[in-house]
Amino acid sequence: MLESGVLDLVEGRLPVETPRVHRVGSSEGWAYVLMSRLRGRPLSAVWPSLAPAERRSVAGRVGGVLAALHEVDHRGLDVLGPPCWEEFVAAQRAGCVERQRSRELPEAWVEQIPDFLASTPLPAGRPVLLHTEVMAEHVLVRPGEAGWEVSGLFDFEPAMRGAAEYEFVAEGVFLTRGDPGAFAALLAGYGLDRAAVDSALSRRLLAYTLLHVYSNLTNYLRLLPAPAEPTLPSLADRWFGVD
């Protein structure tokens, strides 16, 4: 089972707690994983009340967790997919327009997708272990001497192997939510050099947002701040920019 395999792989290798697997089995045709309970409060319950400096601090800590996750050696976990990242990205590109149209994305946005993707190269780089859904609901925090500390991370069921930048989609959409200071802190906590954080990176992250397995741009446009202009490059700068 994928989740139990990933949990075994990351146990003790991250700067936060992850669930410990106690038992894996099936009941009436349903697979299950019995795991330990983590301490802390969901970040989603705390984030709205945090001051900007506190948000940046927590986001930076999340970035550090992602950096540690991406250093975990995943090569022995055969159930982790996809087998070929380039083929996965190509397949997601091929179906992107119809997938977003089926989710009721307004046609003015749909029409921009082919040119935007065609003009946004996505170098694969070294394949890393990806959580893919590090959103505020899956991050646990607790108060510490220096403010809120990230104490746990869970829900590894959608884990994959692939390009590290694919990971930042969930954080930008469901954690920092268009807060440029918090997103900049997350990338800095991850270890990205400030010179590498530019509009080209923002465009790549929006491209991965469109190609993500669970992508629904229609919903994201309702949840996140509106761009300065109704264009995908402007949207990239608004959601994944740091200035």
Backbone as JSON, one array per atom type, in Angstrom:
{
  "sequence": "MLESGVLDLVEGRLPVETPRVHRVGSSEGWAYVLMSRLRGRPLSAVWPSLAPAERRSVAGRVGGVLAALHEVDHRGLDVLGPPCWEEFVAAQRAGCVERQRSRELPEAWVEQIPDFLASTPLPAGRPVLLHTEVMAEHVLVRPGEAGWEVSGLFDFEPAMRGAAEYEFVAEGVFLTRGDPGAFAALLAGYGLDRAAVDSALSRRLLAYTLLHVYSNLTNYLRLLPAPAEPTLPSLADRWFGVD",
  "N": [[0.85, -1.2, 0.0], [0.53, 2.23, -0.83], [0.5, 4.54, 0.94], [1.26, 3.51, 3.49], [3.77, 2.54, 2.85], [5.18, 4.89, 2.2], [5.0, 6.24, 4.64], [6.51, 4.55, 6.3], [8.93, 4.99, 5.06], [9.53, 7.72, 5.54], [9.63, 7.91, 8.27], [11.06, 9.28, 11.13], [12.8, 10.8, 9.61], [12.17, 13.37, 9.04], [11.87, 16.82, 10.15], [9.62, 17.0, 11.69], [6.85, 15.3, 13.3], [5.5, 12.34, 11.87], [2.8, 10.12, 11.04], [3.0, 6.94, 12.65], [3.07, 3.69, 11.4], [0.97, 1.14, 12.48], [-0.52, -1.07, 11.72], [-1.47, -2.74, 8.73], [-4.07, -3.6, 6.57], [-7.1, -5.21, 5.36], [-10.64, -4.87, 5.15], [-13.71, -6.17, 4.49], [-13.29, -5.72, 1.8], [-12.14, -3.23, 1.75], [-9.17, -1.41, 1.97], [-7.01, -0.61, 4.72], [-5.09, 1.54, 6.92], [-3.73, 1.43, 10.02], [-2.71, 3.81, 12.19], [-0.53, 5.91, 14.2], [-1.62, 8.66, 16.29], [-1.15, 12.13, 15.8], [0.27, 14.95, 17.52], [-0.92, 18.28, 18.1], [-2.44, 21.21, 16.51], [-4.55, 21.68, 13.65], [-3.09, 23.55, 11.05], [-4.79, 25.03, 9.49], [-6.77, 25.86, 11.25], [-5.5, 27.74, 12.75], [-4.16, 29.58, 11.14], [-5.78, 31.85, 10.1], [-5.81, 33.64, 12.26], [-3.22, 34.43, 12.65], [-0.58, 36.83, 12.82], [1.07, 38.75, 10.19], [3.93, 38.38, 10.43], [4.03, 36.06, 11.94], [2.84, 34.26, 10.22], [4.73, 34.19, 8.18], [6.84, 33.05, 9.59], [5.85, 30.46, 10.26], [5.35, 29.48, 7.67], [7.96, 29.44, 6.66], [9.02, 27.38, 8.22], [7.51, 25.24, 7.29], [8.52, 25.14, 4.72], [11.1, 24.2, 5.3], [10.49, 21.62, 6.16], [9.59, 20.51, 3.76], [11.95, 20.58, 2.28], [13.48, 18.68, 3.65], [11.88, 16.43, 3.22], [12.19, 16.09, 0.46], [14.73, 15.18, 0.31], [14.7, 12.6, 1.13], [15.52, 9.28, 0.46], [13.94, 7.59, -1.99], [14.11, 5.48, -3.68], [13.78, 2.74, -3.32], [11.09, 2.24, -3.08], [8.83, 0.72, -4.73], [6.12, 1.0, -5.36], [5.67, 3.64, -5.72], [4.73, 6.14, -7.87], [4.82, 8.47, -10.71], [6.01, 6.08, -13.23], [7.54, 7.35, -15.19], [8.36, 10.64, -15.18], [8.35, 12.61, -17.2], [6.62, 11.53, -19.11], [4.26, 11.49, -17.63], [3.83, 14.28, -17.25], [3.48, 15.03, -19.93], [1.12, 13.65, -20.58], [-0.65, 14.91, -18.82], [-0.56, 17.48, -19.86], [-1.72, 17.03, -22.37], [-4.38, 16.47, -21.76], [-5.24, 18.71, -20.42], [-6.75, 21.06, -21.21], [-9.39, 20.13, -21.78], [-9.94, 18.95, -19.34], [-9.95, 21.12, -17.53], [-11.99, 22.6, -18.71], [-14.13, 20.87, -18.35], [-14.54, 21.24, -15.69], [-15.85, 23.55, -15.53], [-14.46, 25.9, -16.05], [-14.29, 29.25, -17.04], [-14.49, 30.12, -20.5], [-12.81, 32.15, -21.42], [-10.54, 31.89, -19.88], [-9.85, 29.24, -20.4], [-9.09, 29.32, -23.1], [-6.59, 30.45, -23.0], [-4.85, 28.55, -22.06], [-3.4, 26.6, -23.78], [-1.33, 28.15, -25.15], [-0.04, 29.27, -22.95], [0.99, 27.02, -21.57], [2.59, 25.96, -23.59], [4.56, 27.9, -23.78], [5.9, 27.72, -21.43], [8.45, 26.2, -20.19], [9.11, 23.13, -18.48], [11.42, 21.9, -16.79], [12.5, 18.71, -15.72], [14.43, 17.84, -13.81], [16.08, 16.44, -10.86], [14.36, 13.59, -9.73], [12.21, 13.65, -6.92], [10.88, 12.68, -3.69], [7.54, 13.34, -3.37], [5.01, 14.88, -1.5], [2.65, 16.13, -2.35], [0.21, 17.23, -1.44], [0.49, 19.16, 0.6], [-1.19, 20.99, 2.39], [-2.85, 23.48, 4.45], [-4.58, 22.04, 6.06], [-3.36, 19.61, 6.46], [-1.13, 20.0, 7.91], [0.22, 20.19, 11.14], [0.38, 22.24, 14.04], [1.86, 23.68, 17.01], [2.04, 25.69, 20.01], [5.17, 27.19, 20.83], [8.31, 28.13, 22.38], [9.35, 30.06, 20.71], [7.18, 30.99, 19.3], [4.6, 29.76, 17.07], [5.11, 26.39, 16.28], [5.82, 24.0, 13.76], [4.51, 20.88, 14.02], [3.65, 18.44, 13.0], [2.96, 16.31, 10.13], [0.75, 14.89, 7.83], [-1.28, 12.54, 5.9], [-0.23, 11.07, 3.48], [-1.13, 9.71, 1.33], [-1.53, 10.59, -1.41], [1.09, 10.63, -2.42], [3.92, 11.01, -4.64], [6.56, 10.55, -7.09], [8.76, 12.91, -8.49], [9.27, 16.11, -10.17], [10.57, 18.66, -8.1], [9.33, 21.18, -8.0], [6.65, 20.76, -8.49], [5.59, 20.23, -6.05], [5.07, 22.68, -4.8], [2.62, 23.65, -5.55], [0.31, 22.96, -3.96], [0.96, 24.29, -1.57], [1.01, 26.99, -2.35], [-1.63, 27.38, -3.21], [-3.37, 26.34, -1.2], [-2.27, 26.94, 1.28], [-0.46, 29.31, 1.69], [-1.97, 30.97, 0.05], [-1.89, 33.15, -1.85], [-0.52, 35.06, -0.4], [2.17, 36.99, -0.59], [4.41, 37.47, 1.09], [4.38, 35.32, 2.9], [4.64, 33.19, 1.11], [7.13, 33.71, 0.0], [8.68, 33.35, 2.28], [8.29, 30.63, 2.69], [9.56, 29.5, 0.45], [12.15, 30.41, 0.94], [12.65, 29.08, 3.33], [12.7, 26.54, 2.33], [15.04, 26.61, 1.0], [15.61, 27.82, -1.39], [17.5, 29.96, -3.42], [17.33, 33.49, -3.39], [17.65, 34.72, -5.87], [16.7, 32.84, -7.61], [14.02, 32.96, -7.39], [11.7, 34.1, -9.26], [9.74, 35.64, -11.93], [9.66, 33.66, -13.86], [9.75, 31.31, -12.37], [7.3, 31.58, -11.01], [5.54, 31.32, -13.17], [6.08, 28.67, -13.92], [5.12, 27.34, -11.68], [2.41, 27.96, -11.77], [1.83, 26.64, -14.14], [2.25, 23.98, -13.32], [0.17, 23.94, -11.52], [-2.05, 23.95, -13.2], [-1.65, 21.48, -14.36], [-1.75, 19.69, -12.32], [-2.74, 16.7, -10.61], [-5.16, 16.92, -9.18], [-6.21, 19.3, -10.06], [-8.26, 22.19, -10.15], [-9.06, 24.85, -11.5], [-11.21, 26.56, -11.6], [-12.38, 26.49, -9.01], [-10.19, 27.47, -7.57], [-10.0, 30.09, -8.47], [-12.15, 31.17, -7.19], [-11.42, 30.98, -4.54], [-8.93, 32.26, -4.12], [-6.97, 35.38, -4.22], [-7.84, 37.82, -6.72], [-6.23, 38.32, -9.89], [-4.22, 41.08, -11.22], [-4.79, 41.46, -13.88], [-6.93, 39.69, -16.19], [-5.37, 37.34, -16.99], [-3.28, 34.45, -17.52], [-0.42, 34.74, -17.02], [-0.52, 36.98, -15.28], [-2.01, 35.91, -13.24], [-0.23, 33.97, -12.33], [1.77, 35.59, -11.21], [0.3, 36.76, -9.16], [-0.55, 34.67, -7.44], [1.71, 33.09, -6.99], [3.81, 34.8, -6.73], [6.36, 36.8, -5.1], [6.93, 39.41, -4.55]],
  "CA": [[0.0, 0.0, 0.0], [1.38, 3.4, -1.03], [0.65, 5.41, 2.11], [2.04, 2.86, 4.54], [5.15, 2.48, 2.37], [5.78, 6.22, 2.33], [5.13, 6.54, 6.07], [7.7, 3.82, 6.77], [10.11, 5.6, 4.45], [9.84, 9.03, 6.11], [9.65, 7.89, 9.74], [12.31, 9.72, 11.74], [13.66, 11.5, 8.66], [11.71, 14.75, 8.86], [11.96, 17.6, 11.39], [8.31, 16.97, 12.35], [6.3, 13.96, 13.44], [4.6, 11.76, 10.88], [2.15, 8.97, 11.66], [3.69, 5.66, 12.66], [2.17, 2.62, 10.97], [0.83, 0.02, 13.4], [-1.06, -2.26, 11.05], [-2.04, -2.57, 7.4], [-4.92, -4.75, 6.27], [-8.32, -4.94, 4.6], [-11.88, -5.3, 5.8], [-14.85, -6.11, 3.58], [-12.86, -5.2, 0.51], [-11.54, -1.9, 1.89], [-7.85, -1.41, 2.59], [-6.87, 0.37, 5.78], [-3.82, 1.7, 7.6], [-3.88, 1.84, 11.41], [-1.51, 4.6, 12.43], [-0.53, 6.7, 15.43], [-2.2, 10.0, 16.23], [-0.15, 13.17, 15.97], [-0.05, 16.06, 18.41], [-0.96, 19.59, 17.49], [-3.67, 21.73, 15.93], [-4.42, 21.91, 12.21], [-2.68, 24.91, 10.69], [-5.96, 25.72, 8.93], [-7.53, 26.47, 12.35], [-4.68, 28.77, 13.38], [-3.66, 30.54, 10.15], [-6.5, 33.13, 9.97], [-5.56, 34.53, 13.39], [-1.8, 34.75, 12.75], [-0.07, 38.08, 12.28], [1.93, 38.5, 9.03], [5.24, 37.83, 10.81], [3.82, 34.67, 12.38], [2.6, 33.46, 9.0], [6.02, 33.99, 7.52], [7.63, 32.11, 10.4], [5.32, 29.11, 10.08], [5.58, 29.09, 6.27], [9.37, 29.09, 6.53], [9.21, 26.06, 8.82], [6.95, 24.27, 6.35], [9.52, 25.01, 3.65], [12.16, 23.32, 5.79], [9.98, 20.24, 6.14], [9.59, 20.06, 2.36], [13.34, 20.33, 1.87], [13.88, 17.39, 4.23], [11.13, 15.38, 2.52], [12.73, 15.89, -0.88], [16.03, 14.52, 0.42], [14.51, 11.2, 1.52], [15.8, 8.34, -0.63], [12.7, 6.88, -2.28], [14.33, 4.59, -4.82], [13.37, 1.37, -3.05], [9.64, 2.14, -2.95], [8.4, 0.41, -6.09], [4.73, 1.39, -5.61], [5.61, 5.08, -5.9], [4.72, 6.51, -9.29], [4.69, 7.69, -11.94], [7.26, 5.46, -13.68], [8.31, 8.34, -15.96], [7.78, 11.96, -14.93], [8.13, 13.32, -18.46], [5.4, 10.99, -19.72], [3.15, 11.97, -16.81], [3.59, 15.68, -17.58], [2.95, 15.08, -21.3], [-0.27, 13.21, -20.53], [-1.43, 15.96, -18.17], [-0.67, 18.57, -20.83], [-2.64, 16.65, -23.45], [-5.77, 16.5, -21.3], [-5.46, 19.85, -19.54], [-7.82, 21.95, -21.64], [-10.7, 19.51, -21.57], [-10.12, 18.71, -17.9], [-10.36, 22.38, -16.91], [-13.29, 22.96, -19.27], [-15.15, 20.02, -17.71], [-14.74, 21.76, -14.34], [-16.59, 24.8, -15.71], [-13.6, 27.07, -16.15], [-14.76, 30.13, -18.12], [-13.77, 29.92, -21.76], [-11.76, 33.15, -21.57], [-9.36, 31.32, -19.25], [-9.51, 28.0, -21.1], [-8.42, 29.64, -24.36], [-5.2, 30.86, -22.75], [-4.04, 27.46, -21.53], [-2.41, 26.0, -24.69], [-0.17, 29.01, -25.37], [0.68, 29.43, -21.69], [1.76, 25.8, -21.32], [3.61, 25.82, -24.63], [5.62, 28.88, -23.57], [6.43, 27.56, -20.07], [9.21, 24.95, -20.07], [9.08, 22.51, -17.16], [12.52, 20.93, -16.66], [12.18, 17.7, -14.7], [15.41, 17.83, -12.73], [16.19, 15.2, -10.09], [13.08, 13.19, -9.15], [12.21, 13.62, -5.46], [9.66, 12.2, -3.05], [6.58, 14.43, -3.28], [3.75, 14.68, -0.76], [1.73, 16.71, -3.33], [-0.97, 17.85, -0.86], [0.84, 19.82, 1.86], [-2.07, 22.13, 2.59], [-2.95, 23.84, 5.87], [-5.33, 21.0, 6.79], [-2.5, 18.44, 6.68], [0.02, 20.43, 8.72], [-0.13, 20.42, 12.53], [1.24, 23.19, 14.73], [1.63, 23.84, 18.45], [2.8, 26.84, 20.5], [6.5, 26.93, 21.38], [8.96, 29.3, 22.97], [9.58, 31.06, 19.67], [5.96, 31.11, 18.5], [4.01, 28.52, 16.59], [6.03, 25.43, 15.68], [5.22, 22.93, 12.96], [4.72, 19.67, 14.82], [3.3, 17.19, 12.32], [2.52, 16.28, 8.74], [0.09, 13.6, 7.56], [-1.97, 12.3, 4.62], [0.74, 10.8, 2.42], [-1.76, 8.82, 0.34], [-1.31, 10.99, -2.81], [2.52, 10.84, -2.68], [4.43, 10.67, -5.96], [7.95, 10.94, -7.32], [8.79, 13.8, -9.65], [9.96, 17.39, -10.07], [10.33, 19.3, -6.8], [8.45, 22.35, -8.1], [5.26, 20.3, -8.45], [5.18, 20.24, -4.64], [4.7, 24.0, -4.31], [1.26, 24.0, -5.95], [-0.6, 22.89, -2.83], [1.28, 25.33, -0.6], [0.59, 28.29, -2.86], [-3.08, 27.46, -3.34], [-4.12, 25.98, 0.0], [-1.61, 27.31, 2.53], [-0.18, 30.75, 1.7], [-3.16, 31.55, -0.57], [-1.68, 34.46, -2.46], [0.21, 35.95, 0.51], [3.52, 36.95, -1.14], [5.39, 37.38, 2.15], [4.39, 33.95, 3.41], [5.16, 32.29, 0.09], [8.57, 33.97, -0.07], [9.29, 32.71, 3.45], [8.27, 29.18, 2.47], [10.62, 29.17, -0.51], [13.42, 30.63, 1.61], [12.81, 27.97, 4.26], [13.05, 25.37, 1.53], [16.45, 26.75, 0.63], [15.79, 28.43, -2.71], [18.2, 31.24, -3.46], [16.41, 34.58, -3.77], [17.79, 34.99, -7.3], [15.95, 31.83, -8.35], [12.6, 33.21, -7.2], [11.38, 35.15, -10.22], [8.48, 35.43, -12.65], [9.72, 32.38, -14.56], [9.34, 30.3, -11.39], [5.86, 31.74, -10.8], [4.85, 30.74, -14.33], [6.18, 27.21, -13.86], [4.25, 26.85, -10.62], [1.03, 27.99, -12.27], [1.71, 25.55, -15.11], [2.03, 22.75, -12.56], [-1.17, 24.03, -10.94], [-2.97, 23.51, -14.25], [-1.39, 20.07, -14.69], [-1.83, 18.88, -11.1], [-3.72, 15.62, -10.66], [-6.45, 17.35, -8.62], [-6.39, 20.7, -10.41], [-9.59, 22.74, -10.44], [-8.8, 26.28, -11.53], [-12.47, 27.25, -11.31], [-12.47, 26.65, -7.56], [-9.08, 28.31, -7.08], [-10.34, 31.48, -8.77], [-13.11, 31.6, -6.17], [-10.78, 30.96, -3.22], [-7.71, 33.05, -4.02], [-7.1, 36.76, -4.69], [-7.92, 38.03, -8.17], [-5.02, 38.92, -10.48], [-4.37, 42.45, -11.7], [-5.4, 41.33, -15.2], [-7.49, 38.34, -16.37], [-4.47, 36.54, -17.82], [-2.55, 33.45, -16.76], [0.81, 35.29, -16.44], [-0.86, 37.83, -14.15], [-2.43, 34.99, -12.19], [0.99, 33.37, -11.79], [2.42, 36.58, -10.35], [-0.53, 37.04, -7.97], [-0.63, 33.52, -6.53], [3.03, 32.5, -6.72], [4.82, 35.84, -6.68], [6.87, 37.08, -3.75], [7.23, 40.83, -4.43]],
  "C": [[0.88, 1.24, 0.0], [1.59, 4.19, 0.26], [1.49, 4.78, 3.2], [3.51, 2.77, 4.13], [5.86, 3.81, 2.53], [5.97, 6.57, 3.79], [6.32, 5.8, 6.67], [8.98, 4.49, 6.28], [10.52, 6.89, 5.16], [9.98, 9.02, 7.63], [11.04, 8.25, 10.27], [13.23, 10.51, 10.84], [13.25, 12.95, 8.42], [11.81, 15.5, 10.19], [10.63, 17.74, 12.12], [7.86, 15.52, 12.47], [5.46, 13.59, 12.22], [3.96, 10.53, 11.5], [3.0, 7.7, 11.57], [2.69, 4.55, 12.32], [2.17, 1.5, 11.99], [0.35, -1.26, 12.7], [-1.61, -1.86, 9.69], [-2.88, -3.8, 7.1], [-6.1, -4.36, 5.41], [-9.51, -5.5, 5.36], [-13.02, -5.09, 4.83], [-14.49, -5.42, 2.26], [-12.22, -3.82, 0.56], [-10.19, -2.03, 2.58], [-7.8, -0.35, 3.69], [-5.44, 0.39, 6.3], [-4.13, 2.18, 9.02], [-2.59, 2.54, 11.8], [-1.65, 5.4, 13.72], [-1.14, 8.07, 15.19], [-1.12, 11.03, 16.53], [-0.66, 14.26, 16.9], [-0.08, 17.37, 17.64], [-2.34, 19.96, 16.97], [-3.49, 21.89, 14.43], [-4.04, 23.37, 11.93], [-3.85, 25.7, 10.14], [-6.78, 26.41, 10.01], [-6.81, 27.66, 12.96], [-4.36, 29.91, 12.41], [-4.43, 31.85, 10.1], [-6.18, 34.12, 11.08], [-4.1, 34.96, 13.5], [-1.49, 36.12, 12.17], [0.84, 37.78, 11.09], [3.28, 37.89, 9.38], [5.12, 36.39, 11.26], [3.57, 33.76, 11.18], [3.9, 33.18, 8.27], [6.88, 32.98, 8.28], [7.16, 30.68, 10.19], [5.57, 28.62, 8.66], [7.03, 28.7, 6.05], [9.66, 27.72, 7.11], [8.64, 24.96, 7.92], [7.92, 24.05, 5.19], [10.67, 24.11, 4.06], [11.75, 21.87, 5.82], [9.99, 19.68, 4.72], [11.0, 19.75, 1.88], [13.82, 18.98, 2.4], [13.17, 16.24, 3.53], [11.76, 15.07, 1.17], [14.12, 15.27, -0.87], [15.9, 13.05, 0.82], [14.72, 10.3, 0.3], [14.57, 7.45, -0.84], [12.88, 5.75, -3.29], [13.88, 3.16, -4.57], [11.87, 1.16, -2.96], [9.02, 1.97, -4.33], [6.98, 0.87, -6.4], [4.59, 2.89, -5.87], [5.7, 5.42, -7.39], [4.86, 8.0, -9.47], [6.03, 7.09, -12.37], [8.17, 6.44, -14.42], [7.65, 9.7, -15.8], [7.47, 12.7, -16.23], [6.87, 12.83, -19.15], [4.17, 11.43, -18.95], [2.8, 13.41, -17.17], [2.99, 15.81, -18.98], [1.48, 14.68, -21.32], [-1.16, 14.27, -19.88], [-1.6, 17.16, -19.09], [-1.74, 18.25, -21.87], [-4.1, 16.76, -23.02], [-6.15, 17.75, -20.54], [-6.66, 20.7, -19.95], [-9.19, 21.35, -21.36], [-10.98, 19.25, -20.1], [-10.6, 19.99, -17.21], [-11.72, 22.84, -17.44], [-14.4, 22.14, -18.6], [-15.46, 20.46, -16.28], [-15.26, 23.2, -14.37], [-15.7, 26.04, -15.63], [-14.11, 27.95, -17.29], [-13.87, 30.05, -19.35], [-12.65, 30.94, -21.96], [-10.46, 32.7, -20.92], [-8.89, 30.07, -20.0], [-8.69, 28.29, -22.36], [-6.96, 30.03, -24.18], [-4.27, 29.69, -22.43], [-3.03, 26.91, -22.53], [-1.16, 26.85, -24.88], [0.64, 29.18, -24.09], [1.54, 28.2, -21.41], [2.88, 25.65, -22.34], [4.8, 26.75, -24.4], [6.26, 28.77, -22.19], [7.15, 26.23, -19.96], [9.17, 24.45, -18.62], [10.19, 21.46, -17.06], [12.28, 19.99, -15.49], [13.15, 17.76, -13.52], [15.45, 16.47, -12.03], [14.84, 14.82, -9.52], [13.19, 13.07, -7.63], [10.9, 13.02, -4.96], [8.74, 13.39, -2.81], [5.39, 14.02, -2.41], [2.58, 15.03, -1.67], [0.51, 17.41, -2.74], [-0.65, 18.46, 0.51], [0.03, 21.12, 1.93], [-2.23, 22.37, 4.09], [-3.68, 22.77, 6.69], [-4.47, 19.79, 7.14], [-1.24, 18.75, 7.48], [-0.48, 20.71, 10.14], [0.88, 21.37, 13.17], [0.92, 23.17, 16.22], [2.47, 25.01, 18.93], [4.13, 26.41, 21.1], [7.1, 28.21, 21.92], [9.17, 30.41, 21.96], [8.36, 31.24, 18.77], [5.45, 29.75, 18.05], [5.06, 27.66, 15.89], [5.25, 24.42, 14.86], [5.54, 21.61, 13.64], [4.42, 18.38, 14.08], [2.86, 17.38, 10.89], [1.92, 14.91, 8.48], [-0.58, 13.61, 6.19], [-0.98, 12.17, 3.47], [0.16, 9.9, 1.32], [-1.53, 9.26, -1.1], [0.16, 11.2, -3.18], [2.91, 10.35, -4.07], [5.94, 10.86, -5.96], [7.98, 11.83, -8.56], [9.53, 15.08, -9.36], [9.58, 18.1, -8.78], [9.33, 20.45, -6.9], [6.97, 21.97, -8.11], [4.71, 20.38, -7.03], [4.58, 21.57, -4.22], [3.3, 24.43, -4.73], [0.34, 24.03, -4.74], [-0.34, 23.98, -1.81], [0.8, 26.7, -1.06], [-0.91, 28.46, -2.89], [-3.79, 27.3, -2.0], [-3.46, 26.36, 1.32], [-1.35, 28.82, 2.55], [-1.26, 31.56, 0.98], [-2.95, 32.98, -1.1], [-1.02, 35.48, -1.55], [1.68, 35.94, 0.07], [4.61, 36.84, -0.07], [5.52, 35.98, 2.69], [4.98, 32.99, 2.38], [6.66, 32.47, -0.08], [9.29, 33.3, 1.09], [9.33, 31.2, 3.29], [9.39, 28.76, 1.54], [12.0, 29.36, 0.11], [13.7, 29.51, 2.6], [13.18, 26.68, 3.56], [14.51, 25.4, 1.11], [16.67, 27.32, -0.75], [16.51, 29.75, -2.59], [17.25, 32.31, -3.97], [16.49, 34.87, -5.26], [17.0, 34.01, -8.16], [14.45, 32.04, -8.26], [12.21, 34.39, -8.07], [10.08, 34.82, -10.93], [8.48, 34.12, -13.42], [9.31, 31.25, -13.62], [7.84, 30.39, -11.16], [5.07, 31.13, -11.95], [4.93, 29.21, -14.31], [5.24, 26.65, -12.79], [2.78, 26.92, -11.03], [0.82, 26.9, -13.31], [1.47, 24.23, -14.39], [0.66, 22.76, -11.86], [-2.21, 23.55, -11.95], [-2.86, 22.02, -14.52], [-1.55, 19.14, -13.5], [-2.95, 17.85, -11.21], [-5.1, 16.08, -10.21], [-6.8, 18.79, -9.0], [-7.84, 21.06, -10.72], [-9.47, 24.26, -10.39], [-10.06, 27.09, -11.25], [-12.62, 27.51, -9.82], [-11.39, 27.59, -7.03], [-9.37, 29.79, -7.33], [-11.35, 32.04, -7.78], [-12.43, 31.79, -4.82], [-9.69, 31.99, -3.05], [-7.9, 34.47, -4.55], [-7.1, 36.87, -6.21], [-6.64, 38.66, -8.68], [-5.29, 40.34, -10.94], [-5.05, 42.48, -13.06], [-5.92, 39.91, -15.36], [-6.65, 37.49, -17.32], [-3.73, 35.54, -16.94], [-1.21, 33.97, -16.25], [0.54, 36.19, -15.23], [-1.3, 36.98, -12.95], [-1.22, 34.33, -11.53], [1.68, 34.32, -10.83], [1.62, 36.81, -9.07], [-0.5, 35.89, -6.97], [0.73, 32.99, -6.11], [4.15, 33.53, -6.75], [5.23, 36.13, -5.25], [7.15, 38.57, -3.55], [6.03, 41.58, -3.83]]
}
